[in-house]
């Protein structure tokens, strides 16, 4: 199996910057106005808190996915290097050219 390491690393960088570029703070809502009713104000406040928690969770998830992709690339590279070492040694032992 061939793995295109540069493309995977670029995808990880892109994914990580999706939320960074849009800035989680810009997703925040301002509901500080007068709602005219306490229960309506409480509902709006609760919605804003959940909305902001969701934006923060999105940023954490994106960073985690990007990190996981980079770890997969490192593992693929490690396995490829180990495979080449083993088969290179076998070729050397048995005189095979490829």
Order of alpha helices (4+ residues) and beta strands (2+ residues): alpha-alpha
